[in-house]
Structures are given as structure tokens and as C-alpha cells.
Amino acid sequence: MTALLVIAGFLLLAVGLGLRARHGKDMTLEQWSVGGRGFGTLFVFVLLAGEIYTTFTFLGAAGWAYGKGGPALYILCYASLAYVLSYWLLPAIWRFGKEHRLVSQPDFFVKKFDSWLLGALVALVGVVAMVPYLVLQLTGLGIIVSSASYGHISSHVAVVIGTVALAGYVIISGIHGSAWTSVVKDVLILGVVVFLGIYLPVHYSGGIGQMFHQIDATDPGFLTLRHRGYSPAWFASTVLLSALGFYMWPHSFSATYSAKNPRVFRRNAVFLPLYQLILLFVFFAGFAAIIAVPGLKGADGDLSLLRITVKSFDPWFVGVVGGAGVLTALVPGSLLLMTSATCLAKNVYQLARPAATDQAVGRLAKLLVPVIAAVALLFTFKGGSSLVNLLLMGYALVTQLFPALLLSLPTRRVVTKQGAASGIVAGVATVAVVTLTHTTVGDLLPFLPQPVKDLNVGVIALVVNTATLFAVSALTRSPARVPAEPLPGTAG
């Protein structure tokens, strides 16, 4: 009961910060979704860092260290490469968003390609990709509350309560609440993760080095990449896919609009890779759990961090760890819900109803929040995948937006809107077919060398995407300028 009271206290603190953050602000769609474009370095830092420290990191990274060993280290690599990319990519996105008063990721594609239909396609792909990510947050929330209650509250009940609280939090405070809660979450998670990552290996093995020697003696090769499956080819392709897709998530993309100026991103690009090193302590805690709580199989590996915490500490500290975990679900979950609702309202509904005012679109976005939350809740109850597998599925989908985005940045348009749309559809279709049929590259093309068979399917889909994009663009490019599609609400 003590742990639950501590967790409830952190949840009430987050709600209080959300209410305080919206005080004195007219919550228009622009204020609700991108904070009136007034956030400085700190708030943009914690919003973008919120992409790192989610329940995926808190539970999934420890779970993969526990269940997979060496392959889990891909999680440490990809974000650092994405931050290097962000030094040049995000200022370009911010300038274009500032110039055209954009509030969502699909808005960017609409303006770049003069096509509301392409914007609607991007919105749908983004929302579909965000559903597994949102399911990940809700699943993690259920695991945290159920474990911290020592089994007295079922994960299903915990997920329902958490979903209701999350939806209400988003409707009330928008991105302002997420920003303020991110500050508290990052301070708390840093303290908890560093402490667990040092204390647990020392407590159970006598030190970090001794822990790794003990694991290697018990299961030789567990801490290395495999010859097939989770091989170096899988590792490299997954790091590449995740790095390219890191800022293709609609909620991360939209968060860039909230900055005051482009210098914010360059400062963050310098420090965020160092921040990523904190993940090492999450891995240390997961590896320590192999020794302390052996026997967890499959998706149950996601329980490893909380199981070892419950075994090692008093209930009040279990509550602190659980509270940190709840905030790691609340912050990214709120951004995912808010962005999904904004994309559907602004870039799908307004396409069908061009006469809709910004006020009507803003109201609809808030009404869609509980609807999207309910859909994610339904998928959460279906279960069946580990947290990392859910995230990889989302990355494979959302990264299909990267080629069209990158090729839209030059002043002279390189690809056509038909090519961009065709490439996205081809890439997403490839991911969908392989995912739904549970096949691999090796199953489809068994004659290929093993390293090619082990490639992440999202990278294969990117190749299909890019080839389709250039082929269709070559067929649809005209020497004469094609008139742009009329914007909703205008004549022509």
C-alpha cells in the first residue's frame, strides 16, 4: 500500500503541474499542440529527451538486456546518431514551420508538396505507427502499477485507470503540461536509474565487472551478437532504421515547432548524446536481474527491473521507482495522444470539411483524445509482444516518411507529390505484409546470404520505398509547372 500511495502522489503532482502550466493561456490549437512556439532550450531539451526515457527505456531496455543480452545495446546507439542528424535537420524543419505557422507533421508535407491528400496520407501513417508506441506506454504503465502493488491491483485495472488519467491530462494541459512534467520526470528518472545501475550489480555480484564475468560463465556468448538472427547485420540495420526514424515520429516532429529559435536544436545536439549514456545504468540493472530473479521468459523479461526492485528494497522506494516509471509513461503518452488527435483533426477531418474553422478543429482534436486512448487500450489488452518489439514495429512504419522528407528540403523540388505518396505507400505496405504474415526476409528470399536475411525489415521497406519514389517521380515529373491543389476553404 505504501508503494501505491507514493505512485499516486507522483501522478497527482503531474496533474497539478498540468493545471498550473495552462494557467493564463488561451488554449488555442497552436497553444495546445506546440506551446505557442515559445519554448526555450530547457523545455525543448526535456521534450526531445522524453523520446529517450519512456517506459520502453525504463522497462523494455532492461527487459532486453535480461532476455537478449548483447543485441540490446542497439538501444544505446541509434539515438546518438539521430542527434547528429538533428543538428542540420531540425533547424530546417523549424524555419519552414515558423514561416508557414505549421502545427503538425502532415502540415509540413502539405506545404512542401502542395498536396492536402499527401498530408492526409502522412497523418494516417503517423497515427498507425503511434498506436504501437502508445500501447507500449500503457502496457508499461500496467506492469509498473501491478508490480508496485505487489499484485493487489491487476495490470488491466491499472491500465484503465492510467488511460483515463492520461486522456484527461492531455485534454486539460496539452504540450505545456508535458513540458513541465518532463522536467520532474527527467530529474527523478536520472536519480533512480543511476542508483539502481550501480547498487544492484554491487549488491548481487560485488561489482559491474564481476556481474559480467558471472553472466558470461553461466551463458557464454549471451553478451555478444549472434551469428544469425540478432547478428551484426541486424544490429547495424536496426540502428540505421531507428536513427533515420527518430524524428519522424509525429510527436517528436511537432515538438520542434515549439522552439523559440533554431539555435535551441544545435545546443541540444551537443548535449543529448551524453544524456544517452544514462541508458548504460538501465542495462546494468537488467543484467543484474539475470542473477537476482532468473527464469523470466519472453515478454515477461519486461518485468525484470521491477521484480529485482521489489526483491531488493522497502515498499516506499519501490513506490519511488514506480512513480518514476509512471512519469515515463505519462509524458510520451500525452505527446502521442495529443499529436494523433491533432493530425486526424487538422489533416484528415479538415480535408473532408474545408470550411471548418481553427476553433472547430481544435475542439475536435480534444474530443478525439479519449477515442484514440480507447483504441490503444483495446490493443493493449490484446497483448502478446514485448515492449521493444512494439517499438520496432512502430519505427519500421514511421521511418517510411524519411525519404520524402529528406528530398523535400532542397529549394528545387527533387521528387513529385505522386512519387512521395507512392514511396510511402510501398514502404508501409512492405512492412504491413511482413508483419501481419509473421515472415522474415529469409522466409521470402531463402537464397540470399545470411547477413541480408538478418536485415531489419524496415530497412528493406526503405529500399522499396526509395526505388518507388524515384521511379514514380520520373514518370510524373513535368517540365511545365503543375498548379498546386487548392487549400481547403479556397476557390479553385
Secondary structure as the mmCIF struct_conf table of DSSP 4:
data_model
#
loop_
_struct_conf.conf_type_id
_struct_conf.id
_struct_conf.beg_label_comp_id
_struct_conf.beg_label_asym_id
_struct_conf.beg_label_seq_id
_struct_conf.end_label_comp_id
_struct_conf.end_label_asym_id
_struct_conf.end_label_seq_id
HELX_RH_AL_P HELX_RH_AL_P1 THR A 2 ALA A 21
TURN_TY1_P TURN_TY1_P1 ARG A 22 GLY A 24
HELX_RH_AL_P HELX_RH_AL_P2 LEU A 29 VAL A 34
HELX_RH_3T_P HELX_RH_3T_P1 GLY A 35 ARG A 37
STRN STRN1 PHE A 39 PHE A 39
HELX_RH_AL_P HELX_RH_AL_P3 THR A 41 ALA A 49
TURN_TY1_P TURN_TY1_P2 GLY A 50 ILE A 52
BEND BEND1 TYR A 53 THR A 54
HELX_RH_AL_P HELX_RH_AL_P4 THR A 55 THR A 55
HELX_RH_PI_P HELX_RH_PI_P1 PHE A 56 ALA A 61
HELX_RH_AL_P HELX_RH_AL_P5 ALA A 62 GLY A 67
TURN_TY1_P TURN_TY1_P3 LYS A 68 LYS A 68
BEND BEND2 GLY A 69 GLY A 69
HELX_RH_3T_P HELX_RH_3T_P2 GLY A 70 LEU A 73
HELX_RH_AL_P HELX_RH_AL_P6 TYR A 74 HIS A 100
TURN_TY1_P TURN_TY1_P4 ARG A 101 ARG A 101
BEND BEND3 SER A 104 SER A 104
HELX_RH_AL_P HELX_RH_AL_P7 GLN A 105 PHE A 113
TURN_TY1_P TURN_TY1_P5 ASP A 114 ASP A 114
HELX_RH_AL_P HELX_RH_AL_P8 TRP A 116 ALA A 148
TURN_TY1_P TURN_TY1_P6 SER A 149 GLY A 151
BEND BEND4 HIS A 152 ILE A 153
HELX_RH_AL_P HELX_RH_AL_P9 SER A 155 SER A 205
BEND BEND5 GLY A 206 GLY A 207
HELX_RH_AL_P HELX_RH_AL_P10 ILE A 208 THR A 218
BEND BEND6 ASP A 219 ASP A 219
TURN_TY1_P TURN_TY1_P7 PRO A 220 LEU A 223
BEND BEND7 THR A 224 THR A 224
BEND BEND8 HIS A 227 SER A 231
HELX_RH_AL_P HELX_RH_AL_P11 PRO A 232 GLY A 245
TURN_TY1_P TURN_TY1_P8 PHE A 246 MET A 248
BEND BEND9 TRP A 249 TRP A 249
HELX_RH_AL_P HELX_RH_AL_P12 PRO A 250 ALA A 255
HELX_RH_3T_P HELX_RH_3T_P3 THR A 256 SER A 258
STRN STRN2 ALA A 259 ALA A 259
BEND BEND10 LYS A 260 ASN A 261
TURN_TY1_P TURN_TY1_P9 PRO A 262 PRO A 262
HELX_RH_AL_P HELX_RH_AL_P13 ARG A 263 GLN A 276
TURN_TY1_P TURN_TY1_P10 LEU A 277 ILE A 278
HELX_RH_AL_P HELX_RH_AL_P14 LEU A 279 ALA A 292
BEND BEND11 VAL A 293 VAL A 293
TURN_TY1_P TURN_TY1_P11 PRO A 294 GLY A 295
HELX_RH_3T_P HELX_RH_3T_P4 GLY A 298 LEU A 303
HELX_RH_AL_P HELX_RH_AL_P15 SER A 304 SER A 312
BEND BEND12 PHE A 313 PHE A 313
HELX_RH_AL_P HELX_RH_AL_P16 PRO A 315 LEU A 344
HELX_RH_PI_P HELX_RH_PI_P2 ALA A 345 TYR A 349
HELX_RH_AL_P HELX_RH_AL_P17 GLN A 350 ALA A 352
TURN_TY1_P TURN_TY1_P12 PRO A 354 ALA A 355
HELX_RH_AL_P HELX_RH_AL_P18 ASP A 358 LYS A 382
BEND BEND13 SER A 385 SER A 385
HELX_RH_AL_P HELX_RH_AL_P19 LEU A 387 VAL A 398
HELX_RH_3T_P HELX_RH_3T_P5 THR A 399 LEU A 401
HELX_RH_AL_P HELX_RH_AL_P20 PHE A 402 SER A 408
BEND BEND14 LEU A 409 ARG A 412
BEND BEND15 VAL A 415 VAL A 415
HELX_RH_AL_P HELX_RH_AL_P21 LYS A 417 THR A 437
TURN_TY1_P TURN_TY1_P13 HIS A 438 HIS A 438
HELX_RH_AL_P HELX_RH_AL_P22 VAL A 441 LEU A 444
TURN_TY1_P TURN_TY1_P14 PRO A 446 PHE A 447
BEND BEND16 LEU A 448 LEU A 448
HELX_RH_AL_P HELX_RH_AL_P23 GLN A 450 LYS A 453
TURN_TY1_P TURN_TY1_P15 ASP A 454 ASP A 454
BEND BEND17 LEU A 455 LEU A 455
HELX_RH_AL_P HELX_RH_AL_P24 VAL A 457 THR A 476
BEND BEND18 PRO A 479 ALA A 480
HELX_LH_PP_P HELX_LH_PP_P1 ARG A 481 LEU A 487
TURN_TY1_P TURN_TY1_P16 PRO A 488 GLY A 489
BEND BEND19 THR A 490 THR A 490
#
